[in-house]
Amino acid sequence: MTVCGAVTTVSTRTSAQSASIGRHTSESLSAHRIPAPGAPVRSGFLTLERGPISSAMVFSEVESGRTDAELDNRVRLWDYEAPYTPHRFVVVEGARRGHHHVVIRVLLLIDAPCVRGVRGVGAVGKVAMSGKLTCASKSTRPGSRERSAGEVLCRLSNAREVELRPSMKNQFKTRIQRLPTTVPRVDILQQLALPPLLWFAARNRCEDTRSDLRAHTATANTVPDTASVVSTGDARAEAAPKPRWGARPEAWGGLCGDCMSELDVEVKVSAEEAVEDIGGGDLGPLSTSRRSTPSSEACDALFVVQWGGGRLIIRDDPTAVGDYIANYIAKRINDFAPTPEKPFVLGLPTGSSPIPTYKALIKLVQDGKLSFKHVVTFNMDEYVGLPRDHPESYHTFMFREFFSHIDIPPTSVHLLDGTVKDLVGECEAYEASIRAAGGIELFLGGIGEDGHIAFNEPGSSLASRTRIKTLAYDTILANARFFNNDIAAVPRMALTVGVGTVLDAREVVVVVTGQRKSLALSRAIEDGVNHLWTLSALQLHPWALIVVDEDATAELHVKTVKYFKSIERVQDEVERTQAELKAGGRAGGQVGSME
Ligand SMILES: N[C@@H]1[C@@H](O)[C@H](O)[C@@H](COP(=O)(O)O)O[C@@H]1O
């Protein structure tokens, strides 16, 4: 798989244009200004947050009613490859009213639960893809020649070779390995080093399940089943196991908002190339040549669709990091509007890194901007054998640094007890009480210098659950500072939630500050998923955010830092525009904001 950090723009018009295929930096990406509301949308304005997917492809068409050839001339292809988690992709989508329907289709949405959902569908040997997305609603009835995104994704993810149609073929051709149908989504994404074919079936299913989705948005803490949203309509897909899915309700609100309802996505798969079913496929040829015009006015709003995945926020110093995270958490809790029946379940860490966050949260509570009355907390870990009232027990730490300053009922606080006889039973009961609380909505974490999250030391299973863990010598050394630098006083064992427990949270936010964490940060986000740096498991999480200070970026590549900063700029710009639109009553609600 190729992974590079650049954006490729491909024009399909002429060879001269082909020669102009350029490698753009993320700066030039952000130079694509988002048009003002109502302004004409030009080809190429599309602004993307480069996703950490292996690559991504976006086509835009501007103005409908043209011949295919003309449209081809206007197709822009961005091929994104990025170093970080493979789940997240943001599309800023714009269109405007008028008889020139701006049809900017994007797609990209990558999540392989939908692949899992449709597993068993026949593999495709070779697919030619027109790469055009149009804007009309399409049926996804089984047997229909129109294929939904889920189907196409499924097919392409099973393809051994994917080609664009002839007009683009010479410019872009990628081979991928044939993938087993059941590989985890990350593997799929990482191996789809091609125009990734991750097409998100916005309207097809969205429309069907629209009221459900709205209900989800309203209740704000449940997330619809991906398979049912991106599925093919195939009964097997419907019956497939429900994927664990970390998208947040705002994202769904966006997908199902009024504007989005006017957008549809269809991947046209050309019949110019033979489609060879090699795995007992029963979907028929992936073929459609019909172009459609938008069924109604295209939306005139800007969209951000965020769909899980990793994001790195860089702030100047630990205080700014703490402020950022505190505001972020406060917004989550406030948006969630917790009640006694439906509390917000928050996972919490100890250590020095989260202290500025705790301070800022305390201030928000004191200022009346946040309440923990209906928040239930679960801490990550606790030393074994340290009495709860020991000054360095995590129990003491949490009450000293946080709980005693906020309005949380003590009964809503959960900490592992490392003093009990039956430590295994304690761990099992802890997992059970997390489940009973409905799972963790947001897990805040810190990391050790060796990249451990909670006490998941190097070598921990990435599927681990709450358990007893022997501490690494490095961790004992690092934590000796809390025990008067007496290494012998540091407990040798701890109870800790597992990496799997953290990954189960619907959202994970990790604080990383200080240069001593910089190597761990770089290993976790610039290298692959690795049990030696357990933070790297966040790459598997669909909705993860790491907030760091400048010092912690010391070991990162300059391009990594630039990339994430550019994302934030784009995000800010989008959110400002959205706020303006909203203020003017023109946008369909908050869409996927991370802030
Ligand atoms: N078990 C805790 C971790 O949860 C924490 O993230 C880490 C970092 O501590 P600090 O933030 O003080 O560097 O310390 C301990 O190892």
The ligand as an SDF file (V2000), in Angstrom:
LIG
                    3D

 16 16  0  0  0  0  0  0  0  0999 V2000
   -1.8340    5.0230   34.6370 N   0  0  0  0  0  0  0  0  0  0  0  0
   -1.4870    6.3840   34.4630 C   0  0  0  0  0  0  0  0  0  0  0  0
   -1.8670    6.7810   33.1000 C   0  0  0  0  0  0  0  0  0  0  0  0
   -3.2790    6.6980   32.9630 O   0  0  0  0  0  0  0  0  0  0  0  0
   -1.4060    8.1840   32.8280 C   0  0  0  0  0  0  0  0  0  0  0  0
   -1.8030    8.5600   31.5640 O   0  0  0  0  0  0  0  0  0  0  0  0
    0.0850    8.2210   32.9690 C   0  0  0  0  0  0  0  0  0  0  0  0
    0.6890    9.5320   32.6020 C   0  0  0  0  0  0  0  0  0  0  0  0
    0.8840   10.3540   33.6770 O   0  0  0  0  0  0  0  0  0  0  0  0
    1.3220   11.8430   33.5050 P   0  0  0  0  0  0  0  0  0  0  0  0
    0.1970   12.5460   32.8960 O   0  0  0  0  0  0  0  0  0  0  0  0
    1.5940   12.3090   34.9060 O   0  0  0  0  0  0  0  0  0  0  0  0
    2.5390   11.8580   32.6590 O   0  0  0  0  0  0  0  0  0  0  0  0
    0.3860    7.8890   34.2820 O   0  0  0  0  0  0  0  0  0  0  0  0
   -0.0280    6.6180   34.7110 C   0  0  0  0  0  0  0  0  0  0  0  0
    0.7570    5.6750   34.1010 O   0  0  0  0  0  0  0  0  0  0  0  0
  1  2  1  0
  2  3  1  0
  2 15  1  0
  3  4  1  0
  3  5  1  0
  5  6  1  0
  5  7  1  0
  7  8  1  0
  7 14  1  0
  8  9  1  0
  9 10  1  0
 10 11  2  0
 10 12  1  0
 10 13  1  0
 14 15  1  0
 15 16  1  0
M  END
$$$$
